Amino acid sequence: MDNFINSLKFDSSGLIPVVVQDFYNKDVLMVAYANKEAVAKTLETGYAHYYSRSRKQLWKKGETSGHIQKIKQIFYDCDSDTLLIKVEQKGAACHTNHRSCFYREYFRGKVRETEPVIDKNFNGIFYNMNSDEQDILKKIFRLLLQRKKELPDGSYTAKLFKKGENSILKKIGEEATEVVMAIKDKDESEVVYESADLIFHLLVSLAYVDISPDAIYKELEKRFGISGNFEKETR
């Protein structure tokens, strides 16, 4: 352990930047700094520790919030002056309760944001990385059910639920049209982005009528391996 730490190049303040990535879906979660003590604690405990430049002290990620980071892999770059750690993230990586600190995107002259994945007063473990919990559609669906129940101020989906069925269905129609136009334009990035919008709003509609994605999966499983023409004829 000492040999590894001594091989790293810390800056004049005794720090090294740490890029944190989700082990399972490869999302970049956050960037922090560590000193030698923080790196040693990370290696010793198997959980991410950092050094706070503002508080001038060592800290363990999730020590108070429960949003801990279990170390899965540790990499360092060719200059030995930057760490990349891949973690199993429990809950939100960002202090704003977003899954990732990189929740804002500059896109075509505008800034767009994703919604927080966890309420600000949430203090427990949200993600358990079994096969069911890794399903992004199910994770989004559970969050939508939470939004539907609590209707928090400032939530886009809560606003949709409050407006009701017609507004939700209108969004599905709009997003479907956007997908069609993106495909017609052969714009790959737009196809991906607009398809994600369409699937998201379809999940909103499913949450509105309390139908789980599981029901859709089961229907698709029934149809798998069956001729489309035969399936239509036997409906």
HUGI-V626227 format. One record per pair of residues at least 24 apart in sequence whose C-alpha atoms are under 10 Angstrom apart, sorted by the first residue. I is the first residue (numbers start at 0). J is the second residue. D is the distance in Angstrom with one decimal. If there is no record, write none. Layout:
{{I:J:D} {I:J:D}}
This chain:
{{0:38:9.5} {0:39:7.5} {0:42:7.5} {0:43:8.6} {1:35:9.6} {1:39:8.1} {3:38:9.7} {3:39:9.6} {3:79:10.0} {4:34:9.7} {4:35:6.7} {4:36:9.4} {4:38:7.2} {4:39:7.4} {4:42:9.6} {4:79:9.9} {5:35:8.5} {6:79:7.1} {6:80:9.3} {7:35:9.0} {7:75:8.2} {7:76:9.5} {7:78:8.5} {7:79:5.0} {7:80:6.0} {7:81:8.1} {7:82:8.9} {8:78:7.8} {8:79:5.6} {8:80:4.7} {8:81:8.0} {9:33:8.9} {9:34:7.4} {9:35:8.2} {9:79:8.7} {9:80:6.3} {9:81:8.6} {10:34:9.3} {10:80:8.0} {12:52:9.7} {14:38:9.9} {14:49:9.6} {14:50:7.9} {14:52:9.2} {14:80:9.1} {14:81:9.7} {15:49:9.7} {15:50:9.4} {15:79:9.2} {15:80:6.2} {15:81:5.9} {15:82:7.3} {16:49:9.5} {16:50:9.9} {16:80:7.5} {16:81:5.3} {16:82:6.3} {16:83:8.6} {17:49:8.5} {17:73:10.0} {17:74:9.8} {17:75:9.1} {17:80:9.3} {17:81:6.1} {17:82:4.7} {17:83:5.7} {17:84:7.1} {18:74:9.7} {18:75:9.8} {18:81:7.7} {18:82:6.1} {18:83:4.8} {18:84:6.3} {18:85:8.6} {19:47:9.3} {19:68:9.3} {19:70:9.9} {19:73:9.6} {19:82:8.4} {19:83:6.0} {19:84:5.1} {19:85:6.0} {19:86:7.1} {19:88:9.7} {19:92:9.2} {19:99:9.6} {20:72:9.7} {20:83:7.3} {20:84:6.2} {20:85:4.8} {20:86:6.3} {20:87:8.8} {20:88:8.9} {20:92:9.9} {20:99:9.2} {21:68:9.2} {21:70:9.9} {21:71:9.3} {21:84:8.6} {21:85:5.6} {21:86:5.3} {21:87:6.2} {21:88:6.6} {21:92:9.6} {21:98:9.8} {21:99:9.2} {22:69:9.7} {22:70:8.8} {22:71:6.8} {22:72:7.9} {22:84:8.5} {22:85:4.8} {22:86:5.1} {22:87:5.9} {22:88:8.2} {23:71:9.8} {23:85:8.6} {23:86:8.2} {23:87:7.3} {23:88:9.2} {23:128:8.4} {23:133:7.9} {24:87:10.0} {24:133:8.5} {24:135:9.6} {25:85:8.1} {25:86:9.5} {26:85:9.6} {26:98:9.3} {26:99:7.6} {26:101:9.2} {27:83:9.9} {27:85:9.1} {27:92:9.8} {27:98:9.7} {27:99:6.8} {27:100:8.2} {27:101:7.4} {28:85:9.5} {28:86:9.3} {28:88:8.8} {28:91:8.8} {28:92:6.0} {28:93:7.5} {28:97:9.3} {28:98:7.0} {28:99:4.2} {28:100:5.8} {28:101:6.8} {28:102:9.2} {29:92:6.8} {29:93:7.1} {29:98:9.4} {29:99:6.2} {29:100:5.3} {29:101:7.1} {30:82:9.8} {30:83:9.3} {30:93:10.0} {30:99:9.9} {30:100:8.2} {30:101:9.5} {31:82:9.8} {32:57:10.0} {32:81:9.4} {32:82:9.2} {33:57:8.2} {33:58:9.4} {33:81:9.9} {33:82:9.2} {38:82:9.7} {41:68:9.9} {41:69:9.3} {41:70:7.9} {41:73:10.0} {42:70:8.6} {42:73:9.3} {44:69:9.1} {44:70:9.0} {45:69:6.1} {45:70:5.4} {45:71:8.2} {45:72:9.8} {45:86:9.8} {46:70:5.4} {46:71:9.1} {46:86:8.5} {46:87:9.5} {47:84:8.6} {47:85:9.9} {47:86:8.2} {60:88:9.9} {60:92:8.5} {61:88:9.6} {61:89:8.4} {61:90:9.0} {61:91:9.1} {61:92:8.5} {61:94:9.8} {61:122:9.6} {61:123:9.9} {63:122:8.2} {63:123:9.9} {64:89:9.9} {64:90:8.9} {64:91:9.2} {64:94:9.3} {64:120:9.5} {64:121:8.1} {64:122:5.2} {64:123:7.0} {64:124:8.9} {65:89:7.3} {65:90:7.6} {65:91:9.3} {65:121:9.4} {65:122:6.2} {65:123:5.6} {65:124:6.3} {65:125:9.4} {66:90:4.9} {66:91:6.0} {66:92:6.8} {66:93:9.2} {66:94:9.7} {66:96:9.6} {66:98:10.0} {66:122:7.9} {66:123:7.4} {66:124:6.6} {66:125:8.4} {66:126:9.3} {67:91:8.7} {67:92:8.2} {67:124:8.7} {68:92:8.2} {87:126:9.1} {87:127:9.0} {87:128:7.7} {88:124:9.5} {88:125:9.5} {88:126:7.4} {88:127:8.9} {88:128:8.8} {89:123:8.7} {89:124:5.7} {89:125:6.3} {89:126:5.3} {89:127:7.1} {89:128:8.6} {90:116:8.0} {90:117:7.3} {90:121:9.2} {90:122:8.8} {90:123:7.5} {90:124:5.5} {90:125:4.8} {90:126:5.6} {90:127:8.9} {91:115:8.4} {91:116:7.0} {91:117:6.9} {91:118:9.9} {91:121:10.0} {91:124:9.1} {91:125:8.2} {91:126:8.9} {94:119:9.0} {95:119:7.5} {96:120:9.4} {96:121:8.8} {113:155:9.8} {114:153:9.5} {114:154:7.4} {114:155:8.0} {114:156:9.2} {115:142:9.7} {115:154:9.1} {116:142:7.1} {116:143:9.9} {117:142:8.3} {117:145:9.7} {118:145:9.6} {118:146:9.7} {118:151:8.9} {136:198:8.7} {136:199:8.4} {136:202:7.8} {136:211:9.7} {136:212:7.2} {136:213:9.7} {137:202:9.2} {137:211:8.0} {137:212:6.7} {137:213:8.2} {139:199:8.0} {139:202:7.8} {139:203:9.1} {139:206:9.9} {140:199:8.8} {140:202:6.3} {140:203:7.5} {140:205:8.2} {140:206:6.6} {140:209:9.8} {140:210:9.6} {140:211:7.5} {140:212:7.6} {141:202:9.9} {141:206:8.5} {141:211:9.1} {142:203:10.0} {142:206:9.5} {143:199:9.7} {143:202:7.9} {143:203:6.6} {143:204:9.7} {143:205:9.4} {143:206:6.4} {143:207:8.7} {144:202:9.9} {144:203:8.6} {144:205:9.6} {144:206:5.9} {144:207:8.1} {144:209:8.2} {144:211:9.9} {145:206:9.6} {146:203:10.0} {146:206:9.6} {147:203:9.2} {147:206:7.7} {147:207:7.5} {156:200:9.0} {156:203:7.4} {157:203:9.8} {159:200:9.7} {159:203:8.4} {159:204:9.7} {159:207:9.6} {160:203:8.3} {160:204:9.0} {160:206:9.3} {160:207:7.1} {163:204:9.7} {163:207:8.4} {164:204:7.9} {164:207:7.8} {164:208:9.3} {166:204:9.9} {167:200:7.3} {167:201:8.6} {167:203:7.3} {167:204:6.3} {167:207:8.6} {168:200:8.4} {168:201:8.5} {168:203:9.4} {168:204:7.2} {169:200:9.7} {170:196:9.3} {170:197:8.2} {170:200:6.7} {170:201:8.8} {170:203:9.8} {170:204:9.6} {171:196:8.7} {171:197:6.2} {171:198:8.6} {171:199:9.0} {171:200:5.8} {171:201:6.3} {171:202:9.8} {171:203:9.3} {171:204:8.3} {172:197:8.6} {172:200:9.6} {172:201:9.8} {173:197:8.4} {173:200:9.9} {174:198:8.8} {174:199:9.6} {174:200:7.9} {174:201:9.5} {175:200:9.8} {175:201:9.9}}
